[in-house]
Amino acid sequence: MKSRMAEVRIKEGMPTADEARRRLATELELARRRGVRLIKLIHGYGSKGVGGKLRGAMRRALAEQQAAGRVGRVVTGEDWSIFDATARALLDDYPELRQDPDLERGNAGITLTELT
């Protein structure tokens, strides 16, 4: 059985925001081809912990992908909690996500994305 979730470490190699956006687009397409339904994007939260360029660039890129219908639900790490409606819906549809170590941790360095 194919895994329904993939982890993408976009921050590895310290790419620029533009490089990371291109890499994200490539990773999303590769995941679609492999039949992956969910991406856990690890983008980091900035060296000072107040929001780095990669985090902002990745979230803007995902919003654009979502508006174009290429990704579905998106949950930021800060909202990755049973108290968030979108997160709860993902947990209902993908029960294996309940085992995710970042659930309920408020990890600003990740974003979960459902592919369409």
Number of C-alpha atoms within 10 A of each C-alpha: 3 8 10 15 20 17 14 18 14 22 18 11 8 11 13 12 17 12 12 22 20 11 15 19 13 11 18 23 14 12 19 14 9 13 13 19 20 26 21 20 24 22 25 21 20 15 9 7 10 8 14 16 14 25 25 15 17 22 19 13 17 23 17 13 16 18 11 10 11 16 20 17 17 23 20 20 23 17 21 27 20 15 10 12 13 16 22 16 13 22 17 12 10 14 11 12 16 16 9 10 8 17 17 15 12 14 17 21 21 26 23 23 22 20 22 13
